[in-house]
């Protein structure tokens, strides 16, 4: 038996076929390279069947695994090539692809527990009712809470300390009941006079 019997040529043709498929992705040839890749892969299976049915079926199984793996690898590498960058432009960074949750602005805000939180329940912030989870402790209804973290689909709260409730009591008070001096507006002249 020489080194390049039917199995040796079958392996070489399978590798050449996968290589031509990868090359087709990097150098578009209107299907010409894909045609030669298909001929090489079918030729490798035909040579394997000449050696025996078991060998031919095993080469078919290898082709079923190797061809999609080669195409997947090529498509994974393609955006990093000069041609891929010219088609797609610069790849977005992780910060650019991260979705911003508008509830992140709630961190540090004062709210009120509307249901028993054992550890999850409902809270109200600025008249808006939302689900929240306490940091492992029970919180009674009506107790003030502070939003500590917003992660994924969960708002994490803790009981508010008495000094935190007093400092933010002006912020949660009805705007119409507050004196105009608190807003920092100068005295307005009467436009009709």
Backbone bond lengths (Angstrom), bond angles and torsions (degrees), N, CA, C in turn:
res aa  C-N    CA-C-N  psi(-1)  N-CA   C-N-CA  omega(-1)  CA-C   N-CA-C  phi
1 X - - - 1.453 - - 1.520 109.65 -
2 X 1.280 115.56 128.13 1.460 118.08 177.33 1.523 109.83 -89.78
3 X 1.316 115.86 171.83 1.462 121.80 -174.26 1.517 112.17 -66.23
4 X 1.326 117.55 -36.00 1.461 120.20 -176.76 1.531 110.37 -107.97
5 X 1.311 115.81 67.46 1.456 119.30 172.97 1.530 108.23 -84.37
6 X 1.297 117.87 -162.83 1.468 121.01 -176.32 1.525 112.63 -58.41
7 X 1.309 118.13 -39.85 1.472 121.25 -179.23 1.525 110.35 -66.99
8 X 1.323 117.11 -43.29 1.470 120.38 178.98 1.518 111.86 -60.15
9 X 1.345 116.10 -45.78 1.473 118.95 178.42 1.536 111.06 -67.36
10 X 1.303 117.11 -34.69 1.465 120.17 179.11 1.531 110.37 -64.01
11 X 1.323 116.41 -42.55 1.473 120.23 177.99 1.523 110.22 -63.88
12 X 1.327 117.06 -44.65 1.472 120.82 -179.78 1.528 110.66 -61.86
13 X 1.326 116.97 -43.94 1.476 119.62 179.94 1.533 112.19 -66.56
14 X 1.329 117.15 -35.71 1.465 119.45 177.64 1.522 110.96 -66.15
15 X 1.320 116.79 -41.82 1.475 120.88 177.76 1.526 110.55 -65.41
16 X 1.335 116.48 -42.28 1.475 120.10 178.27 1.527 110.22 -63.31
17 X 1.340 117.26 -41.60 1.467 120.54 178.83 1.513 112.17 -61.89
18 X 1.330 117.23 -44.44 1.468 120.24 177.80 1.529 110.61 -65.67
19 X 1.333 115.96 -38.98 1.470 119.32 177.86 1.518 112.15 -63.53
20 X 1.325 117.00 -39.51 1.469 120.03 178.31 1.531 111.71 -67.55
21 X 1.338 116.87 -34.73 1.474 119.30 176.03 1.523 110.77 -64.42
22 X 1.322 116.37 -42.83 1.469 120.12 177.56 1.526 110.13 -63.60
23 X 1.317 116.42 -41.56 1.464 120.94 179.32 1.526 111.34 -63.97
24 X 1.331 117.39 -35.22 1.469 121.32 178.19 1.524 110.91 -61.76
25 X 1.321 117.29 -34.50 1.462 120.40 179.68 1.523 110.05 -71.86
26 X 1.326 117.29 -39.04 1.461 120.25 -178.32 1.532 112.68 -81.15
27 X 1.326 117.25 -32.42 1.464 121.53 -179.64 1.527 107.64 -126.12
28 X 1.320 118.68 93.26 1.466 120.06 -178.78 1.530 110.93 -61.38
29 X 1.345 114.96 127.21 1.468 119.24 -177.21 1.527 111.10 -126.21
30 X 1.311 117.28 24.56 1.467 122.69 179.71 1.521 111.25 59.09
31 X 1.335 117.66 32.27 1.449 121.78 175.59 1.509 115.57 90.91
32 X 1.321 118.36 -3.57 1.459 120.50 -177.99 1.533 110.85 -66.04
33 X 1.327 117.19 -46.37 1.465 120.10 178.42 1.528 110.90 -66.44
34 X 1.322 117.17 -34.55 1.472 120.10 177.26 1.525 110.76 -65.10
35 X 1.318 117.18 -38.73 1.465 120.82 177.38 1.525 110.50 -61.74
36 X 1.339 117.48 -47.06 1.459 120.37 179.25 1.530 111.08 -65.63
37 X 1.337 117.10 -34.08 1.463 120.36 176.64 1.522 110.44 -64.78
38 X 1.322 116.81 -42.80 1.459 120.96 178.50 1.530 110.96 -63.17
39 X 1.321 116.62 -42.51 1.473 120.34 178.06 1.526 110.11 -62.14
40 X 1.330 117.71 -42.11 1.465 121.27 -179.36 1.526 110.99 -66.23
41 X 1.319 118.09 -40.86 1.471 121.16 -178.78 1.531 110.18 -69.21
42 X 1.337 117.03 -43.33 1.470 119.60 177.73 1.526 110.12 -65.68
43 X 1.319 117.57 -38.26 1.462 121.24 176.61 1.517 111.96 -62.74
44 X 1.344 117.26 -38.58 1.471 119.66 178.59 1.522 110.77 -65.47
45 X 1.322 117.08 -38.58 1.464 119.41 178.48 1.531 110.86 -69.60
46 X 1.331 116.91 -38.25 1.468 120.05 178.89 1.524 110.67 -63.66
47 X 1.333 117.72 -43.08 1.466 120.69 177.33 1.526 110.99 -64.69
48 X 1.318 116.96 -35.99 1.465 120.23 178.92 1.527 110.19 -67.98
49 X 1.328 118.23 -37.30 1.467 121.04 177.95 1.533 111.46 -68.12
50 X 1.325 117.50 -26.65 1.461 119.44 175.90 1.528 111.08 -66.22
51 X 1.322 116.89 -27.48 1.461 121.14 179.85 1.526 111.37 -82.42
52 X 1.322 117.61 -21.58 1.461 121.22 179.41 1.516 110.53 155.46
53 X 1.335 115.08 157.09 1.466 119.99 -178.61 1.523 111.55 -65.35
54 X 1.320 116.90 -42.09 1.467 120.57 179.89 1.527 110.63 -62.13
55 X 1.306 116.63 -43.58 1.462 120.87 178.83 1.524 110.45 -64.51
56 X 1.312 117.88 -41.11 1.463 121.40 178.74 1.514 111.95 -64.29
57 X 1.344 116.26 -43.12 1.471 118.98 178.15 1.523 111.57 -66.71
58 X 1.331 116.65 -35.56 1.472 118.64 177.67 1.529 110.90 -67.63
59 X 1.344 117.76 -35.45 1.468 119.78 176.40 1.525 111.00 -69.54
60 X 1.327 116.82 -33.49 1.469 119.04 175.22 1.529 110.12 -63.71
61 X 1.341 116.24 -42.06 1.468 120.36 178.21 1.525 110.80 -64.35
62 X 1.353 115.99 -40.06 1.466 119.02 177.51 1.524 111.24 -64.33
63 X 1.316 117.53 -38.54 1.462 120.99 179.48 1.525 110.69 -66.91
64 X 1.345 116.37 -37.97 1.467 120.27 179.11 1.525 110.54 -64.31
65 X 1.315 117.19 -30.42 1.469 120.89 179.05 1.529 110.96 -88.29
66 X 1.341 117.55 -43.45 1.469 121.69 -172.23 1.523 112.77 -71.35
67 X 1.324 118.35 -39.02 1.471 120.40 -176.54 1.533 111.32 -65.27
68 X 1.351 120.21 -51.80 1.473 117.97 177.84 1.525 112.94 -64.19
69 X 1.348 117.10 -33.97 1.467 119.59 177.98 1.527 110.55 -64.15
70 X 1.326 117.08 -42.11 1.469 120.55 179.67 1.526 110.89 -66.12
71 X 1.324 116.74 -42.58 1.470 119.88 179.21 1.523 110.48 -65.87
72 X 1.340 116.98 -42.07 1.464 120.33 177.90 1.512 112.66 -62.37
73 X 1.328 116.57 -42.12 1.467 120.91 177.76 1.527 110.83 -62.97
74 X 1.326 116.53 -41.35 1.463 120.04 -179.94 1.526 110.90 -64.55
75 X 1.331 116.84 -43.34 1.461 118.91 179.61 1.524 111.98 -69.19
76 X 1.325 117.47 -27.94 1.461 120.17 176.12 1.532 110.98 -71.11
77 X 1.336 116.79 -36.49 1.463 120.99 -179.14 1.527 112.90 -84.36
78 X 1.318 118.45 -23.51 1.463 122.37 -173.06 1.530 113.97 -57.17
79 X 1.352 121.36 -42.18 1.471 118.56 179.70 1.520 114.10 -64.00
80 X 1.329 118.32 -18.08 1.465 121.49 -179.59 1.525 112.79 -90.01
81 X 1.326 117.35 -4.98 1.461 120.85 179.34 1.526 109.70 -85.65
82 X 1.328 118.50 161.94 1.467 120.07 178.32 1.540 112.52 -58.45
83 X 1.336 116.61 -41.00 1.459 118.45 -179.89 1.535 110.75 -68.88
84 X 1.309 116.69 -38.95 1.464 119.97 177.89 1.515 111.71 -64.15
85 X 1.341 117.11 -40.87 1.475 120.10 177.90 1.517 111.29 -66.76
86 X 1.348 117.36 -33.69 1.469 118.54 179.78 1.526 110.87 -71.45
87 X 1.338 117.68 -32.94 1.460 120.36 177.15 1.526 111.69 -75.47
88 X 1.327 116.27 -46.07 1.466 120.86 -172.32 1.520 113.60 -94.09
89 X 1.305 117.97 -17.36 1.456 120.38 -173.21 1.520 108.78 79.84
90 X 1.318 116.22 -168.25 1.456 120.03 179.60 1.520 109.42 -71.21
91 X 1.326 115.07 141.26 1.455 119.91 177.70 1.524 109.09 -70.46
92 X 1.338 117.64 140.83 1.466 119.07 179.00 1.524 110.25 -70.03
93 X 1.327 115.28 148.36 1.452 119.60 177.18 1.524 108.95 -78.66
94 X 1.308 115.94 170.67 1.464 120.55 -179.20 1.531 110.66 -64.46
95 X 1.331 117.10 -35.66 1.466 120.01 178.59 1.523 111.60 -66.09
96 X 1.322 117.36 -34.24 1.467 120.43 -179.71 1.523 112.27 -73.26
97 X 1.318 117.42 -27.00 1.462 119.87 -178.44 1.514 112.91 -92.28
98 X 1.312 118.03 -9.45 1.463 121.25 -179.22 1.530 109.24 -74.13
99 X 1.306 115.33 129.87 1.456 120.63 177.80 1.520 109.45 -77.54
100 X 1.306 116.43 133.47 1.453 121.18 179.01 1.522 109.47 -89.16
101 X 1.305 115.95 130.51 1.452 121.92 177.79 1.529 107.55 -92.05
102 X 1.338 118.16 121.06 1.462 118.78 -179.32 1.526 112.64 -64.33
103 X 1.327 116.75 -16.34 1.465 118.58 179.45 1.518 112.05 -76.83
104 X 1.333 118.88 -7.13 1.469 120.26 177.74 1.530 110.98 -63.21
105 X 1.309 117.67 -23.23 1.465 120.83 178.06 1.525 111.43 -69.35
106 X 1.318 117.67 -11.32 1.462 121.37 -179.68 1.526 112.71 -77.64
107 X 1.328 118.18 -15.80 1.463 120.88 -177.05 1.530 109.22 -60.12
108 X 1.336 114.98 127.28 1.461 121.51 -178.94 1.517 113.74 90.62
109 X 1.323 118.54 -6.37 1.464 121.96 -178.12 1.528 110.58 -80.47
110 X 1.319 116.01 151.33 1.454 123.49 179.06 1.516 109.17 -94.58
111 X 1.317 115.90 136.37 1.457 121.67 177.38 1.510 109.65 -140.70
112 X 1.335 116.21 -175.24 1.459 122.11 -179.43 1.518 107.82 -129.76
113 X 1.331 116.64 134.64 1.460 121.10 176.25 1.519 108.33 -70.64
114 X 1.315 117.67 129.14 1.464 122.07 -179.24 1.518 111.86 -102.72
115 X 1.323 117.53 -12.25 1.459 121.69 177.51 1.522 107.65 -142.85
116 X 1.334 117.30 164.02 1.468 117.85 175.78 1.531 109.38 -62.81
117 X 1.307 116.44 131.97 1.461 121.11 -179.24 1.525 107.82 -105.66
118 X 1.346 115.66 103.56 1.459 122.02 -176.38 1.516 111.58 -127.40
119 X 1.234 128.60 62.56 1.453 130.79 -7.87 1.521 113.53 -89.26
120 X 1.342 119.08 -7.05 1.464 118.00 -178.70 1.512 109.94 -104.42
121 X 1.317 114.90 155.92 1.452 121.26 180.00 1.511 109.93 -178.76
122 X 1.320 114.95 -162.71 1.469 120.44 -178.07 1.521 109.69 -110.93
123 X 1.347 114.88 142.22 1.459 121.06 174.65 1.524 108.02 -127.99
124 X 1.328 115.09 162.62 1.460 120.80 176.89 1.521 108.41 -125.33
125 X 1.327 115.15 127.65 1.465 121.50 175.55 1.518 106.76 -129.05
126 X 1.323 117.35 121.71 1.470 123.90 179.36 1.528 111.55 52.47
127 X 1.323 116.30 41.78 1.452 120.47 177.63 1.512 114.74 78.94
128 X 1.314 118.57 1.78 1.456 122.59 -179.30 1.524 108.78 -105.38
129 X 1.329 116.30 124.71 1.457 122.64 -179.32 1.523 109.35 -90.02
130 X 1.341 117.25 132.49 1.472 120.70 -179.81 1.516 109.93 -147.67
131 X 1.318 115.38 157.14 1.461 121.71 176.19 1.511 109.23 -78.62
132 X 1.334 115.98 144.68 1.461 121.12 179.75 1.517 109.11 -148.76
133 X 1.328 115.05 165.93 1.455 122.76 178.25 1.521 107.46 -127.53
134 X 1.337 116.39 133.38 1.462 119.08 177.60 1.520 109.34 -82.53
135 X 1.310 115.62 165.79 1.469 120.42 -178.36 1.528 110.68 -84.50
136 X 1.313 117.19 53.48 1.456 121.55 173.70 1.507 115.19 86.33
137 X 1.319 119.46 4.63 1.459 120.83 -179.95 1.523 109.36 -123.21
138 X 1.311 116.03 154.21 1.456 120.85 178.01 1.526 109.57 -77.11
139 X 1.320 115.91 138.10 1.466 122.02 178.07 1.519 106.72 -126.02
140 X 1.332 115.31 128.42 1.474 121.20 -178.44 1.517 110.78 -80.09
141 X 1.345 117.20 154.23 1.471 120.14 175.99 1.529 110.61 -61.60
142 X 1.314 116.77 140.84 1.458 123.07 -179.47 1.511 114.02 88.14
143 X 1.313 117.55 -8.97 1.457 121.01 -179.61 1.525 109.37 -80.31
144 X 1.351 117.78 134.66 1.473 120.21 178.56 1.535 110.74 -68.35
145 X 1.328 115.10 142.48 1.463 121.59 179.80 1.523 109.28 -131.42
146 X 1.318 115.55 156.26 1.466 123.03 176.16 1.523 107.43 -117.26
147 X 1.335 117.22 134.35 1.461 121.19 176.57 1.523 107.75 -76.76
148 X 1.343 115.13 123.14 1.455 121.44 -176.45 1.516 111.38 -97.48
149 X 1.351 116.22 -38.98 1.459 119.31 -172.80 1.520 108.92 -156.17
150 X 1.331 115.45 144.99 1.458 121.90 171.60 1.522 105.90 -124.61
151 X 1.334 115.89 112.87 1.456 120.34 -177.70 1.524 107.91 -135.70
152 X 1.323 115.10 131.51 1.468 122.76 -178.64 1.519 109.07 55.96
153 X 1.313 117.38 -113.49 1.465 120.18 -177.33 1.521 109.89 -116.08
154 X 1.339 117.90 29.39 1.447 121.36 -173.51 1.527 111.07 -131.06
155 X 1.335 115.19 131.94 1.460 122.50 175.11 1.522 106.36 -102.67
156 X 1.339 116.83 118.16 1.465 122.50 -178.04 1.519 109.09 -100.01
157 X 1.364 117.21 130.39 1.463 121.94 -178.30 1.521 110.03 -127.99
158 X 1.320 114.70 164.04 1.466 122.92 172.80 1.519 107.54 -138.56
159 X 1.339 117.74 159.12 1.465 118.89 177.58 1.529 110.29 -63.05
160 X 1.314 115.78 141.30 1.462 120.47 -179.65 1.529 109.36 -81.89
161 X 1.313 115.95 142.70 1.464 121.65 176.30 1.528 108.30 -78.09
162 X 1.333 117.80 155.76 1.474 119.21 -177.43 1.530 113.78 -58.66
163 X 1.346 118.36 -37.26 1.466 119.06 179.97 1.523 111.59 -69.82
164 X 1.341 118.86 -28.32 1.456 121.84 176.79 1.521 111.06 -70.95
165 X 1.317 116.50 -33.51 1.470 120.45 179.79 1.522 109.90 -70.48
166 X 1.348 117.72 -39.56 1.469 120.73 -178.62 1.518 111.58 -69.33
167 X 1.341 118.48 -39.34 1.469 120.52 -177.37 1.519 111.67 -70.58
168 X 1.313 117.12 -28.70 1.457 118.20 -178.37 1.519 112.47 -103.12
169 X 1.337 117.97 8.90 1.463 119.04 179.73 1.522 111.04 -67.50
170 X 1.344 117.62 -32.78 1.466 119.65 176.57 1.518 111.64 -66.82
171 X 1.324 117.38 -33.42 1.463 120.89 -178.15 1.523 111.53 -72.22
172 X 1.348 117.32 -31.32 1.457 119.59 -178.51 1.525 112.30 -90.53
173 X 1.329 118.08 -7.02 1.457 121.68 -179.79 1.531 109.60 -71.06
174 X 1.311 116.17 152.70 1.454 122.03 179.07 1.531 109.55 -59.65
175 X 1.329 117.11 131.44 1.458 121.71 -176.04 1.518 112.61 -63.51
176 X 1.317 117.87 -34.18 1.460 120.10 -177.84 1.524 112.76 -73.33
177 X 1.319 117.75 -20.16 1.464 119.97 -179.97 1.520 112.29 -90.42
178 X 1.317 118.32 -3.24 1.456 121.25 -179.84 1.526 109.91 -88.60
179 X 1.350 117.44 146.20 1.467 119.95 177.77 1.538 110.69 -68.13
180 X 1.317 116.11 150.57 1.465 121.42 -176.60 1.524 112.22 -66.41
181 X 1.348 117.48 -23.82 1.460 120.77 179.68 1.530 111.84 -62.79
182 X 1.338 118.41 -27.32 1.458 121.11 -178.79 1.523 112.54 -70.81
183 X 1.313 117.54 -19.97 1.456 120.66 -176.78 1.529 112.92 -84.99
184 X 1.332 118.25 -9.97 1.457 121.00 178.44 1.510 113.21 77.01
185 X 1.303 117.49 22.37 1.461 120.52 179.33 1.523 109.31 -92.50
186 X 1.312 116.73 141.57 1.455 120.51 174.71 1.514 108.87 -74.35
187 X 1.307 114.87 159.59 1.458 118.71 178.75 1.522 109.00 -62.45
188 X 1.288 115.53 129.65 1.462 121.14 -178.13 1.527 110.13 -87.32
189 X 1.294 115.09 138.63 1.464 119.09 176.55 1.506 108.51 -82.11
190 X 1.288 115.97 153.01 1.451 121.20 177.56 1.524 107.60 -74.00
191 X 1.327 118.76 118.70 1.451 120.46 -176.65 1.536 113.52 -68.68
192 X 1.328 117.27 -19.18 1.450 120.06 -178.36 1.532 112.75 -85.97
193 X 1.308 117.92 -14.60 1.474 118.76 -178.17 1.497 113.09 -88.88
